[in-house]
Amino acid sequence: MIKRKLGQRGPDVSAIGFGCMGLNYHRGPAMERGDAIALLRAAHERGVTFFDTAEAYGPFTNEDLVGEALAPIRDEVVIATKFGFKDGRPDVGLDSRPERIRVVVEEALRRLRTDRIDIFYQHRVDPAAPIEEVAGTVKDLIDAGKVLHFGLSEADADSIRRAHAVQPVTVLQSEYSLWWRNPEREILPILEELGIGFVPYSPLGRGFLTGKMDENTSFEGGNDHRKTNPRLSAENRKANQPVVDAIEAIAARRKATAAQVAIAWLMARKPWIVPIPGTTKLHRLEENIAAADITFTSEELAEIDSVFSGIEIHGDRYSGTSAARVTR
């Protein structure tokens, strides 16, 4: 696996990371613990060195799972986790008070079985906690050696700039994919200006961009939150089929899969972009990793832009409270 540097200040990581959330949270039935640990270690054996989790995933159980899986190889990997919700629960509300951040870091260190967190993200910007105070608190944790790098997730341009003035932001994590390109308007330019790396989550559109999902797909179990996602309603899945058709046409020419094209396209946007697809299956992991071998010429990227400029995307990416917590 080739390596990429996360912005000017970030660590060198595998060009494709692993989003750990879906192993036991938010994406259907949880994997058996032993199987999940084996999958994470298999990812590392295949060159993945960047793993993303959060206290909110579970809550807490995902960090504990990742911690156990990566403990034997801790010095060979970069682990990112997040703070920002009351008691670690998104359904309860936001909480980025300095005292809460300090509690979260101690608990995360324990669950992750480590003495430092490589990247510590604010999961969502908290209007009740001035971003300068958040950045200052993380700065103190960095000075204490408990955190190595400060990250933000789904932050707007103003918040990024204000936080960066107090403690340099190493990386931003936000949704970005062939069917959610809003970060290109304001976010990518400010990241490039400030030397901040970018980690796109949901690079495969919560599975839709793989071409393995249509209007007849059902999301089973109370743990699969995709069933309440507006963009993934049966009606919108049908309306958004031209997106998949376009990706699959490109994939056919490149003798690749739709998933590989979607991931490789993100990597082609900037050299400091590191997508973090997640999976529960070894063969999908290997498929995702193989996207690192696909490159696009400037002419091919221009062609993709032209094709997608004529495709209308149907449905919001979040609804309700979740929508209010993310950048547009």
C-alpha positions in Angstrom: 0.0 0.0 0.0 1.4 3.4 -0.9 1.5 6.1 1.7 0.1 9.6 1.9 0.9 12.5 4.2 -2.2 14.0 5.9 -1.6 17.6 5.1 1.6 19.6 6.0 1.6 18.5 9.7 0.0 15.1 9.6 1.4 11.6 9.8 2.2 9.4 6.9 -0.6 6.8 6.5 -1.8 4.2 4.0 -3.5 5.9 1.0 -6.7 4.2 2.0 -7.7 3.9 5.6 -10.3 1.8 7.4 -13.5 3.3 8.8 -14.3 1.0 11.8 -17.8 2.3 12.6 -19.7 -0.4 10.7 -18.0 -3.3 12.4 -20.5 -3.1 15.3 -22.5 0.1 14.9 -24.9 1.9 12.6 -24.7 -0.5 9.6 -26.6 -3.6 10.6 -25.9 -6.6 12.8 -22.6 -6.3 14.7 -19.8 -8.7 13.6 -18.7 -11.3 16.0 -16.0 -9.8 18.0 -13.3 -12.3 17.0 -14.2 -11.9 13.3 -14.0 -8.1 13.6 -10.6 -8.3 15.2 -9.4 -10.7 12.6 -10.6 -8.4 9.8 -8.8 -5.4 11.3 -5.6 -7.3 11.6 -6.1 -8.6 8.0 -6.4 -5.0 6.9 -3.0 -4.2 8.5 -1.4 -7.2 7.0 -2.5 -5.9 3.6 -1.0 -2.5 4.2 -3.6 -0.4 5.9 -2.1 1.7 8.7 -4.9 4.2 9.4 -8.0 3.3 11.5 -10.9 5.5 12.4 -13.2 5.1 15.4 -15.1 7.3 17.9 -16.5 7.1 21.4 -20.0 7.6 19.9 -19.8 4.3 18.0 -21.6 2.0 20.3 -21.2 4.1 22.3 -17.7 3.1 23.5 -17.7 -0.5 22.2 -16.1 0.3 18.8 -13.1 1.9 20.5 -12.7 -1.1 22.7 -12.9 -3.4 19.7 -10.3 -1.4 17.8 -8.1 -1.2 20.8 -8.0 -4.9 21.3 -7.4 -5.6 17.6 -4.6 -3.1 17.2 -2.8 -3.5 20.5 -0.2 -6.0 19.2 0.7 -3.6 16.3 0.0 -0.3 18.0 3.3 1.3 16.9 2.7 0.4 13.3 -0.7 2.1 12.9 -2.4 5.5 13.2 -5.6 5.6 15.3 -8.1 8.4 15.1 -11.0 8.8 17.5 -13.5 11.6 18.3 -15.2 13.5 21.1 -18.2 15.8 21.1 -21.4 14.2 22.3 -23.0 14.1 25.7 -22.1 10.9 27.4 -20.9 9.7 24.0 -24.4 9.5 22.7 -25.4 11.5 19.6 -29.1 11.1 20.4 -28.6 13.1 23.7 -26.9 16.1 22.2 -23.5 17.9 21.7 -21.0 18.4 24.5 -17.5 19.9 23.7 -17.0 21.6 27.0 -13.3 21.4 28.0 -14.1 19.3 31.1 -15.9 16.8 28.9 -13.0 16.6 26.4 -10.6 15.9 29.2 -12.8 13.0 30.4 -13.2 11.6 26.9 -9.5 11.5 26.2 -8.7 9.5 29.4 -11.5 7.0 28.7 -10.5 6.7 25.0 -6.9 6.0 26.0 -8.0 3.2 28.3 -10.4 1.6 25.7 -7.8 1.9 22.9 -5.1 0.4 25.1 -2.7 3.1 24.2 -0.7 6.0 25.7 -1.6 8.5 23.0 -4.3 9.2 20.4 -2.8 10.0 17.0 -5.7 12.1 15.8 -8.4 13.5 18.1 -11.4 14.9 16.2 -14.2 17.1 17.4 -17.0 15.0 16.0 -19.4 17.9 15.3 -19.0 21.6 15.9 -20.8 22.5 19.2 -22.4 26.0 19.1 -22.4 26.1 22.9 -18.6 25.6 23.1 -16.5 28.3 21.5 -14.2 26.6 19.0 -11.3 28.5 20.4 -11.9 26.8 23.8 -12.1 23.4 22.1 -8.9 24.0 20.2 -7.2 25.3 23.3 -8.2 22.2 25.3 -6.8 19.9 22.6 -3.7 22.0 22.5 -3.2 21.3 26.2 -3.7 17.5 25.6 -1.1 17.7 22.8 1.3 19.5 25.1 0.8 16.7 27.6 1.5 14.0 25.0 -1.9 12.4 25.2 -2.9 13.6 21.7 -0.6 14.0 18.7 -2.8 15.8 16.2 -6.0 17.9 16.3 -8.9 17.1 13.9 -12.3 18.5 13.1 -15.3 16.7 11.5 -18.0 18.3 9.4 -16.7 21.8 10.4 -17.5 24.9 8.3 -14.8 27.1 6.9 -15.1 29.8 9.6 -14.8 27.2 12.4 -11.7 25.6 10.7 -10.0 29.0 10.5 -10.8 30.0 14.0 -9.7 26.7 15.5 -6.5 26.6 13.4 -5.5 30.0 14.8 -5.3 28.5 18.3 -4.1 25.0 17.6 -3.1 24.0 14.1 -5.7 21.6 12.6 -4.0 18.6 11.1 -6.9 17.0 9.4 -10.6 17.5 8.6 -13.0 14.5 8.3 -16.2 15.1 6.4 -18.4 13.3 3.9 -17.2 13.6 0.3 -17.9 11.3 -2.7 -19.1 11.3 -6.3 -22.6 12.1 -5.0 -21.7 14.6 -2.3 -19.3 17.2 -3.7 -20.1 20.2 -1.6 -16.7 20.3 0.1 -15.3 21.4 -3.2 -16.9 24.8 -2.9 -15.3 26.2 0.3 -13.7 23.4 2.3 -11.1 22.0 -0.1 -9.7 25.5 -0.8 -9.3 26.4 2.8 -7.7 23.0 3.6 -5.2 23.6 0.8 -4.5 27.1 2.0 -3.8 26.0 5.6 -2.1 22.7 4.8 -4.8 20.5 6.4 -5.3 16.9 5.3 -8.7 15.6 4.3 -10.3 12.3 5.3 -13.6 11.6 3.4 -16.0 9.3 5.2 -18.8 7.5 3.4 -16.7 7.5 0.2 -19.0 4.8 -1.2 -22.2 6.6 -0.4 -23.1 4.2 2.5 -22.9 1.4 0.0 -25.0 2.9 -2.8 -22.1 3.8 -5.1 -20.9 0.2 -5.2 -23.8 -0.8 -7.5 -24.8 -3.5 -5.1 -27.9 -1.7 -3.9 -31.2 -0.7 -5.6 -34.7 0.3 -4.7 -35.6 -3.2 -3.6 -32.7 -3.4 -1.1 -33.9 -3.7 2.5 -31.9 -2.5 5.6 -32.4 -5.1 8.3 -32.2 -4.7 12.0 -32.6 -1.7 14.3 -28.8 -1.0 14.1 -28.9 -0.2 10.3 -29.5 3.6 10.3 -29.5 3.7 6.5 -33.2 2.9 6.5 -33.9 6.4 7.9 -31.4 8.2 5.5 -33.4 10.4 3.1 -31.1 9.9 0.2 -31.4 6.1 0.6 -35.2 5.9 0.6 -36.5 3.4 -2.0 -37.8 6.3 -4.1 -34.4 8.1 -4.1 -32.4 5.0 -4.7 -34.4 4.5 -7.9 -34.1 8.2 -8.8 -30.3 8.1 -8.2 -29.6 5.1 -10.3 -28.0 7.2 -13.0 -25.2 7.9 -10.6 -24.4 4.2 -10.3 -24.8 3.7 -14.0 -22.2 6.4 -14.7 -19.7 4.9 -12.2 -20.2 1.4 -13.6 -19.6 2.7 -17.2 -16.3 4.1 -16.1 -15.5 0.9 -14.1 -16.2 -1.3 -17.2 -13.7 0.7 -19.2 -11.1 0.5 -16.5 -11.7 -3.2 -15.8 -12.4 -2.3 -12.2 -15.4 -2.3 -9.9 -17.7 0.7 -9.1 -16.4 0.8 -5.6 -12.8 1.0 -6.8 -13.6 3.8 -9.2 -15.4 5.8 -6.5 -12.5 5.5 -4.1 -9.8 6.1 -6.7 -11.6 9.3 -7.9 -11.4 10.7 -4.4 -7.7 9.9 -4.2 -7.2 11.7 -7.5 -8.7 14.9 -6.3 -5.8 15.9 -4.0 -2.6 14.0 -2.8 -3.6 14.8 0.8 -7.0 13.1 0.7 -7.2 9.7 2.4 -10.6 7.9 2.1 -11.8 5.6 4.9 -14.2 3.0 3.5 -15.5 0.5 5.9 -16.6 -3.1 5.4 -17.3 -6.3 7.3 -16.1 -8.6 4.6 -12.5 -9.6 3.7 -13.1 -9.7 -0.1 -14.6 -6.2 0.1 -11.6 -5.0 2.1 -9.3 -6.4 -0.6 -11.4 -4.8 -3.3 -11.3 -1.4 -1.6 -7.5 -1.6 -1.1 -7.0 -2.4 -4.8 -8.4 1.1 -5.7 -5.0 2.5 -4.7 -3.7 1.0 -8.0 -6.1 3.0 -10.1 -5.0 6.4 -11.5 -6.9 8.9 -13.6 -5.5 11.4 -16.2 -6.6 15.0 -16.1 -8.6 14.3 -19.2 -10.4 11.4 -17.5 -11.2 13.5 -14.5 -12.6 16.3 -16.7 -14.8 13.7 -18.4 -16.1 12.4 -15.1 -16.9 16.0 -14.1 -18.7 16.6 -17.3 -20.8 13.4 -16.9 -21.7 14.1 -13.3 -22.6 17.7 -13.9 -25.6 16.5 -15.8 -26.9 14.1 -13.1 -29.3 15.4 -10.5 -28.8 13.9 -7.0 -32.1 13.2 -5.2 -32.5 13.4 -1.4 -30.8 15.0 1.5 -27.9 13.2 3.0 -29.2 13.6 6.6 -32.5 14.6 8.2 -33.6 16.2 11.5 -31.0 16.8 14.2 -28.3 15.1 12.2 -28.7 17.5 9.3 -28.4 20.5 11.6 -25.0 19.3 12.8 -23.3 19.0 9.4 -22.0 21.5 6.9 -24.2 22.0 3.8 
